[in-house]
Amino acid sequence: MRNPITRITRNAIATAHIGLASVTLHTRPGWHSSLAVRWEGTHRARTLRAISTQSPLASGNTRQSSSRGPFLPLFALIGGAVGIAFTTLGFVDLEAAKNGPEDGGEMAGDFRPDLPTYTQRQVSSHNQLPPDGPGVWVTYRRGVYDVTRFIENHPGGERIMLAAGGPVDPFWGVYRNHAADHVWEILESHRIGNVEEGAKWDVDLSKVGDPFALDPVRGPELIMLNTRPCNAESPPSTLADDFVTPVDTFYVRNHFGVPLEQEQHTLLVEVEGGKTYEVDLDELRKMPKKSVIAVVQCAGNRRKDMHLFKPVQGILWGPGAISCGLYTGVPLKDLLKRVGVTSERGGLHHVQFEALDKYGSSIPLSKALDPLGDVIVAYEHNEEAITRDHGSPLRVIVPGHVAARSVKFLKRVVVSKEESHAQWQRRDYKMFPPHVTPDTADYSTVPAIQTMPVNSAISHPTPGDRISPSDATMPVKGWAWSGDGKLITSVEVSVDGGSTWAPARLDQGKEWVEKNVSDPDAKRDALVSIDRGWAWMKWELDVDTKTLERGKELTLMCRARDSSGGEQPRSFDLVYNFRGFNGNAYHKVTVQVASK
């Protein structure tokens, strides 16, 4: 069933009931400044299936999808939780979504008889940080959580104080990135008790606004998986035909709303307990520059394929959470030299990156200092200023590493003894063995993903395409890449279920560079970066259609090998992990061969 959208005008009052939960929205002229929520906790999460109404989503005029159903951006009911966001059009959307994993075990926010129960007044009194107050508590469904010590590490910064002494449920509906199992796990680690049944809260969301209202306009060719925040794949056409991915079809991975352009931006570079160095954009552009052609690939690329093998958590990316760009900027090692760091010493082993949107990550200091590592702080993408969706004004580019380390909206670089404490370094982007489940995972026992294994995918034809036998050949095209600078040495294609394989023609992209990169320095650097394995390999094979059985389905398969001898596994059984990272089994595409 298609999830519902309910349109509510500015002068309406809407009430939704979910079991014991009751939410009242008071909307009237000027509702942006006066909208409030009446929230009653519920003992169990419920799912709402309501009436579909006027919306392009209701008529199916959209390409967006999600692992949790269509992503309806403005008003969300996540089980028992209520979410509200705003637009100048004055309408609110409702989405039913499952509130975390429910497999017969406990859910986040369930009543726990082993913990004390607090009154609403007790919770409300914990709304200030020490020394001005007793600390900060929040509630989620029936759970009470002491987040006093977590606030300084909260990715959203002080926004969490909007919920101090009350429920986080309404705010999580606005900031939809919280609808993830690892977030519920973090929350439960701060659990101290239960809130009394029937607690009622008046929540003012006017200070929240719409964190995505000023996001940039995206190209229509992108395959939109989520819109709030934006997560979109590159289309198959660009993956098949473009060596360097055009900016408007470059895949987008955001965790929050996109920061606005800044007239002035200063990058802070510092050493833990040591020197600091500030540099603005104008100064950066005057420094010796370097260009690199590098693949940027999400750790969850091809997660959907792994999910079909066995369910996983996370956005169900197809094979399009990968792109290749030409970046220009200042070598990170040159900036680190300004603060006296030229080698690993004094226990310094990591470089942390902090973004304007509070995203954080880190890489080994050895990678940053490696003269062949080509890590840069980029201000140009495809010979133009970096756009907002792709990290404006500055993005660190870490060639050969997972995209989670190429931090966008860069504002701070810290050389440190420990890796970043951000959740994306400590509690996410980690790969567990196949037998580990979300309940048994200990994030402190496994390292954060840095480099990625060899992978490849078919970009043309696409699933469901109809192949005409009247065409002499069927071109099969795709991409292949391996992390850490390992070169692709071969790509093979099978049209008979893997019984036989044919080698594909490989294209390193050097001809593209010679024809399309005009700046001689950038051209030289780009060719070097290709030799170092930072770019992908494009490949193509012409299949003789006379060998294909007419009127039948045909499953195409591809596999790649790299210079270290690594090759893709045949299936996902050995690489399965519940987060769906590094999915690199043989890629398969099923097409239909016409009868005539």
C-alpha positions in Angstrom: 0.0 0.0 0.0 1.3 3.5 -0.8 2.0 5.5 2.2 -0.5 8.3 2.8 -0.2 12.1 2.3 -2.6 14.3 4.0 -2.9 17.9 2.9 -3.7 20.3 5.8 -4.4 24.0 5.0 -3.2 26.9 7.1 -6.5 27.3 8.9 -7.0 23.6 9.8 -6.8 21.6 13.0 -5.8 18.0 12.5 -5.8 15.3 15.0 -4.2 11.8 14.5 -4.7 8.9 16.9 -2.3 6.0 17.1 -3.3 3.7 19.9 -2.7 5.7 23.0 -0.9 8.5 21.2 -2.7 11.7 20.4 -1.2 14.6 18.4 -3.0 17.9 17.8 -1.7 20.4 15.2 -3.0 23.9 15.7 -2.5 25.7 12.4 -3.6 29.2 11.6 -2.3 32.3 9.8 1.3 32.7 10.8 1.6 29.1 11.7 5.3 29.0 11.2 5.7 30.9 14.4 2.9 29.3 16.4 2.7 25.7 15.5 2.8 23.4 18.5 2.3 19.8 19.2 0.4 18.1 22.0 2.2 14.8 22.6 1.1 11.9 24.7 3.5 9.0 25.1 2.3 5.5 24.0 3.3 2.2 25.4 3.7 0.5 22.0 4.5 1.8 18.6 1.8 1.6 16.0 1.6 2.0 12.3 -0.7 4.5 10.6 -2.3 3.8 7.3 -4.4 6.8 6.4 -6.1 8.4 3.4 -4.1 9.3 0.3 -4.8 12.8 -1.0 -3.5 15.4 -3.4 0.2 15.0 -4.1 2.5 14.0 -6.9 3.5 11.0 -4.7 0.0 9.8 -4.5 -0.2 9.6 -8.3 3.2 8.0 -8.6 4.9 10.9 -10.3 8.2 10.4 -8.5 11.3 8.4 -8.8 12.1 8.4 -5.1 12.0 5.3 -3.0 13.4 4.2 0.4 14.1 1.1 2.4 11.2 2.2 4.6 8.8 3.1 1.8 8.4 6.4 -0.1 10.0 9.3 1.8 7.3 11.7 2.5 9.1 14.8 3.6 7.1 17.0 5.8 5.0 15.2 8.4 6.1 11.9 9.7 4.5 9.4 12.1 7.3 7.0 12.9 5.4 4.3 14.9 4.4 6.3 18.0 6.6 9.3 17.1 5.4 12.5 15.6 7.3 14.6 13.1 6.6 18.0 11.8 8.3 20.2 9.3 7.3 23.4 7.5 7.1 24.9 4.0 5.8 28.2 2.8 3.1 26.2 1.0 1.6 25.4 4.3 1.0 21.7 4.0 1.9 18.7 6.1 2.6 15.1 5.0 2.0 12.0 7.0 4.1 8.9 6.6 3.7 5.6 8.3 7.1 4.0 9.1 8.3 1.3 11.3 9.8 2.6 14.5 13.0 0.5 14.6 13.4 -3.2 14.4 10.5 -5.3 15.8 11.3 -9.0 15.7 9.7 -10.0 18.9 12.4 -8.4 21.0 12.4 -5.0 22.7 12.0 -1.7 20.8 13.7 1.6 21.6 11.5 3.4 24.2 9.6 0.3 25.4 8.6 0.3 29.0 11.2 -1.5 31.1 10.1 -3.0 34.4 13.7 -3.2 35.6 14.1 0.6 35.6 12.5 3.3 37.8 9.6 5.4 36.6 9.8 9.2 36.7 7.0 11.7 36.6 6.6 14.2 33.9 7.5 16.9 36.4 10.8 15.2 37.3 11.7 14.9 33.6 10.8 18.5 32.9 13.0 19.8 35.7 16.1 18.3 33.9 16.4 20.9 31.2 19.7 22.7 31.8 23.3 21.6 31.8 25.4 21.9 34.9 26.3 24.0 36.8 23.1 26.0 36.0 20.9 22.9 36.2 20.8 19.2 37.2 21.5 17.9 33.7 19.5 17.2 30.6 17.0 14.4 30.3 14.8 13.6 27.3 12.1 11.0 26.6 11.4 8.8 23.7 8.1 7.0 23.8 8.1 5.5 27.4 11.9 5.8 27.8 13.8 8.4 29.9 17.4 9.2 28.9 20.1 11.2 30.5 21.9 12.9 27.6 23.9 15.3 29.7 27.3 13.9 28.6 26.2 13.1 25.1 25.3 16.7 24.1 28.9 17.8 23.3 29.2 14.9 20.9 25.7 15.2 19.4 26.1 15.6 15.6 23.4 18.2 15.5 25.1 20.3 18.2 23.0 22.2 20.6 19.8 21.5 18.6 19.3 18.7 21.1 18.6 21.3 23.8 15.3 22.1 22.0 14.0 18.8 23.5 15.6 19.2 26.9 13.2 18.1 29.7 10.8 16.7 27.2 10.2 14.3 24.2 12.6 14.0 21.3 9.9 12.3 19.2 8.6 15.4 17.5 12.0 16.7 16.6 13.1 13.3 15.2 10.2 13.6 12.8 11.8 16.8 11.4 15.4 15.5 11.4 14.6 12.2 9.7 18.2 11.0 9.8 17.4 9.7 13.3 15.2 7.0 11.8 18.0 4.5 11.9 18.8 1.5 14.1 22.2 2.6 15.2 20.7 5.9 16.4 18.2 4.0 18.6 21.0 1.9 19.9 23.0 5.0 20.9 19.8 6.4 22.6 19.2 3.2 24.6 22.8 3.3 25.9 21.7 6.5 27.8 18.5 5.0 29.2 17.9 5.6 32.9 14.2 4.9 33.3 10.6 5.2 32.2 8.3 8.1 32.0 4.9 7.8 33.7 2.1 6.6 31.5 -0.1 9.3 30.1 2.5 12.1 30.2 1.4 15.0 28.0 3.8 17.5 26.5 3.3 20.8 24.8 6.2 21.1 22.3 6.9 24.3 20.4 8.5 23.5 17.1 8.6 27.0 15.8 12.3 27.3 16.5 13.1 24.3 14.4 11.9 25.5 11.1 12.5 23.4 8.0 16.1 22.3 7.9 15.8 21.3 4.3 13.8 24.3 3.0 16.9 25.9 1.4 18.5 22.8 0.0 19.7 23.3 -3.6 17.6 22.2 -6.6 18.8 18.8 -7.9 18.9 17.5 -11.5 15.9 15.5 -12.7 18.2 12.6 -13.8 19.3 11.7 -10.3 17.7 8.6 -8.9 16.2 10.0 -5.6 16.1 7.6 -2.7 15.5 10.2 0.1 14.9 13.9 -0.2 15.2 14.9 3.5 18.2 14.6 3.7 19.0 14.1 0.0 20.4 10.8 -1.0 20.4 10.2 -4.7 22.2 7.8 -7.1 23.9 8.7 -10.4 21.8 7.5 -13.3 22.9 4.4 -15.3 23.4 6.6 -18.4 26.2 8.6 -16.8 27.7 5.6 -15.1 27.9 3.9 -18.5 29.1 6.8 -20.7 30.9 9.4 -18.6 34.5 8.9 -17.4 34.3 12.0 -15.2 30.8 12.3 -13.7 29.1 15.6 -14.5 28.3 17.6 -11.4 24.5 17.5 -12.0 24.5 13.7 -12.2 27.1 13.1 -9.4 25.6 11.0 -6.7 24.5 12.9 -3.5 24.9 11.6 0.1 23.8 14.0 2.8 23.2 13.5 6.5 21.6 16.8 7.2 20.3 19.9 5.4 22.9 21.5 3.1 24.7 24.5 4.6 24.2 27.8 2.9 26.9 29.5 0.9 29.1 31.7 3.0 30.6 34.9 1.9 33.6 34.3 4.1 34.9 30.9 5.2 38.0 30.2 7.3 39.5 26.7 7.6 41.1 26.0 11.0 44.0 23.6 11.1 45.4 22.6 14.5 47.4 20.0 16.4 45.9 18.6 19.5 47.5 20.6 22.3 49.7 22.4 19.9 49.8 25.0 17.1 46.8 26.3 15.1 46.6 27.8 11.7 43.7 29.7 10.1 43.4 30.2 6.3 40.6 31.7 4.3 39.5 30.7 0.7 41.5 33.5 -1.0 44.7 32.4 0.7 44.1 28.8 -0.1 43.6 29.6 -3.8 47.0 31.3 -3.8 48.8 28.3 -2.5 50.5 25.6 -4.7 47.6 23.5 -6.0 47.2 19.9 -7.0 44.5 18.1 -9.0 43.4 14.5 -8.7 40.8 12.4 -10.5 39.3 10.2 -7.8 36.3 7.9 -7.3 34.0 8.8 -4.4 32.0 5.8 -3.4 29.5 5.4 -0.5 30.2 2.4 1.8 26.6 1.4 1.2 26.9 1.2 -2.6 25.1 -1.9 -3.9 23.4 -2.4 -0.5 20.2 -3.3 -2.3 21.9 -6.3 -3.9 23.0 -7.5 -0.5 19.6 -6.9 1.0 18.1 -9.2 -1.6 20.4 -11.9 -0.4 19.6 -11.2 3.3 18.0 -8.1 4.9 20.3 -5.3 6.0 20.0 -1.9 7.6 20.4 1.4 5.8 19.5 3.2 2.6 19.0 0.6 -0.2 21.5 2.0 -2.7 21.7 0.4 -6.1 25.0 0.4 -8.0 24.9 4.2 -8.4 26.3 5.5 -5.1 29.6 6.0 -6.8 30.9 8.8 -9.1 34.3 10.0 -10.4 35.4 13.6 -10.2 38.3 15.9 -11.1 39.2 17.8 -7.9 41.6 20.7 -7.4 42.9 22.1 -4.1 45.8 22.3 -1.7 47.6 19.1 -0.6 46.6 18.4 3.0 50.2 17.6 3.9 51.2 21.2 3.0 48.6 22.5 5.4 49.8 20.2 8.2 53.3 21.4 7.6 52.0 24.9 8.6 51.4 23.5 12.1 54.6 21.6 12.3 53.4 18.1 11.4 55.6 16.4 8.9 55.7 12.9 10.5 54.0 10.7 13.0 55.4 11.6 16.4 54.4 12.3 19.9 51.6 9.8 19.7 49.9 11.6 16.8 48.3 9.1 14.5 45.1 10.5 13.1 43.7 13.5 11.2 40.1 14.5 12.2 37.8 16.4 9.9 34.8 18.5 11.2 32.1 19.9 8.9 29.8 22.9 9.0 26.9 20.5 9.4 28.6 18.8 12.4 29.5 15.7 10.4 32.9 14.3 11.5 35.3 11.6 10.4 39.1 10.9 10.4 41.8 9.1 8.5 45.3 7.8 9.5 47.9 10.5 9.7 50.1 8.3 7.5 47.7 8.6 4.6 47.5 12.4 5.0 51.3 12.8 5.0 52.0 10.3 2.2 53.4 12.2 -0.8 51.8 9.6 -3.0 48.5 9.6 -1.1 47.2 12.7 -2.9 44.9 13.9 -0.1 43.8 17.4 -0.9 41.5 20.1 0.6 39.6 20.8 -2.6 37.8 24.0 -3.6 37.1 23.0 -7.2 35.1 20.1 -8.6 35.3 19.4 -12.4 37.1 22.7 -12.9 34.4 24.8 -11.2 33.8 25.9 -7.6 32.5 23.0 -5.5 28.7 23.2 -5.4 26.7 23.1 -2.2 25.5 19.5 -2.5 29.1 18.3 -3.0 30.7 20.1 -0.2 31.0 23.9 -0.8 33.1 25.7 0.0 35.8 23.0 0.9 35.8 19.3 0.8 38.7 17.0 1.8 39.3 14.4 -0.9 40.9 11.1 0.3 41.6 9.1 -2.8 41.2 5.3 -2.5 39.2 5.6 0.7 35.5 5.3 1.4 33.5 8.5 0.7 32.7 8.8 4.4 36.2 10.1 5.0 36.1 12.7 2.2 34.3 15.1 4.4 32.2 17.9 2.8 31.6 21.5 4.1 35.0 21.2 5.8 35.7 23.8 8.6 38.2 22.2 10.9 41.2 19.8 10.7 42.8 18.4 13.8 45.9 16.2 14.1 45.2 14.0 17.1 46.2 10.9 19.1 42.8 9.3 18.7 40.5 9.0 15.8 37.4 11.2 15.6 34.8 10.7 18.3 32.0 11.4 15.8 29.4 8.7 15.5 30.3 8.2 11.8 33.7 7.1 12.9 32.9 5.2 16.2 29.4 4.0 15.7 28.8 3.7 12.0 30.7 2.7 8.8 32.0 -0.4 10.4 31.8 -3.9 8.9 31.0 -6.9 11.1 31.3 -10.6 10.2 28.2 -12.4 8.8 27.2 -14.0 12.1 27.1 -10.7 14.0 23.6 -9.1 14.5 22.6 -5.6 15.6 22.0 -7.0 19.1 25.5 -8.6 19.4 27.6 -6.0 17.6 30.3 -4.3 19.7 31.4 -1.3 17.7 34.5 -0.9 19.8 36.0 -4.2 18.5 36.1 -3.4 14.8 37.9 -0.6 12.9 36.2 2.1 10.9 36.1 1.4 7.2 38.8 3.2 5.3 39.6 1.5 2.0 37.2 -0.6 0.0 37.4 -3.9 -1.9 37.3 -4.5 -5.7 33.9 -4.0 -7.2 32.2 -3.6 -10.5 28.7 -3.2 -11.9 26.8 -3.2 -15.2 25.4 0.2 -16.1 24.0 -0.8 -19.6 21.7 -2.4 -20.3 19.5 -1.8 -17.2 17.2 -4.3 -15.5 14.1 -5.1 -17.6 15.5 -3.7 -20.8 14.3 -5.4 -24.0 17.0 -6.7 -26.3 16.3 -6.9 -30.0 17.8 -9.8 -31.8 17.7 -7.7 -35.0 20.7 -5.7 -33.6 23.9 -7.4 -34.5 25.4 -6.8 -31.0 24.3 -5.8 -27.6 26.8 -3.4 -25.9 27.3 -4.2 -22.2 29.0 -1.4 -20.3 29.9 -0.6 -16.7 32.5 0.5 -14.2 35.1 -1.2 -12.0 37.1 0.1 -9.1 39.2 -1.0 -6.1 40.2 1.0 -3.1 43.7 1.9 -1.8 45.1 2.6 -5.2 44.8 -1.0 -6.5 44.5 -1.0 -10.3 41.8 -2.9 -12.1 43.5 -5.6 -14.2 40.5 -7.4 -15.7 36.7 -7.3 -16.1 34.8 -10.3 -17.4 31.2 -10.7 -18.5 29.0 -13.8 -18.5 25.7 -14.3 -20.3 25.2 -18.0 -19.3 25.0 -17.9 -15.5 28.8 -17.9 -15.0 29.6 -21.0 -17.0 31.7 -19.0 -19.4 33.2 -15.6 -19.3 34.4 -13.1 -21.9 37.0 -10.3 -21.2 35.7 -6.7 -21.6 37.7 -3.9 -23.1 39.1 -1.6 -20.5 39.3 2.2 -20.6 41.5 4.0 -18.0 40.3 7.4 -19.1 43.6 8.8 -20.2 42.2 9.7 -23.6 39.3 11.6 -21.9 41.8 13.6 -19.9 43.9 14.5 -22.9 40.8 15.8 -24.7 38.9 17.4 -21.9 41.3 18.8 -19.3 42.8 22.1 -20.7 45.0 23.2 -17.8 48.4 21.6 -18.3 49.1 21.2 -14.6 45.7 19.7 -13.9 46.1 17.4 -16.9 49.5 16.2 -15.7 48.1 15.5 -12.2 45.1 13.8 -13.5 47.1 11.4 -15.6 49.3 10.6 -12.5 46.2 10.0 -10.4 44.9 7.5 -12.9 48.2 5.6 -12.8 47.9 5.5 -9.0 44.5 3.9 -9.2 42.4 6.7 -7.8 40.0 6.7 -10.8 37.8 3.9 -11.9 38.0 1.7 -15.0 35.3 1.9 -17.5 34.7 -1.2 -19.5 32.6 -2.5 -22.5 31.8 -5.8 -24.2 29.8 -6.4 -27.4 27.7 -9.5 -27.1 26.7 -11.3 -30.3 22.9 -11.3 -30.2 22.8 -14.4 -32.5 24.0 -16.4 -29.5 21.1 -15.4 -27.3 17.9 -17.5 -26.9 14.9 -15.5 -28.2 11.9 -14.8 -26.1 13.7 -15.6 -22.9 15.1 -13.7 -19.9 18.8 -13.2 -19.9 20.9 -12.6 -16.8 24.1 -10.8 -17.4 26.9 -11.0 -14.8 30.2 -9.1 -14.4 33.3 -9.6 -12.2 36.6 -7.7 -11.7 40.1 -8.4 -10.5 42.6 -5.9 -9.1 46.4 -5.6 -9.1 46.7 -7.2 -5.6 45.0 -10.4 -6.9 41.7 -9.5 -5.2 38.5 -10.4 -7.1 34.8 -10.1 -6.4 33.1 -13.1 -4.6 30.4 -15.0 -6.5 27.8 -14.4 -3.8 27.2 -12.3 -0.7 27.4 -15.1 1.8 31.0 -14.4 2.8 30.8 -10.6 2.7 27.3 -10.2 4.3 27.1 -7.8 7.2 24.0 -6.4 8.8 24.8 -2.8 7.8 25.2 -3.7 4.2 28.6 -2.2 3.6 31.2 -3.1 1.0 28.7 -5.2 -1.1 30.9 -6.5 -3.9 29.5 -9.9 -5.1 29.1 -10.4 -8.8 26.7 -7.9 -10.2 23.7 -9.2 -12.1 21.3 -7.6 -14.5 18.3 -9.4 -16.0 17.0 -8.4 -19.4 14.4 -9.7 -21.8 15.4 -11.0 -25.3 12.7 -10.2 -27.7 11.2 -13.1 -29.8 11.9 -11.3 -33.1 
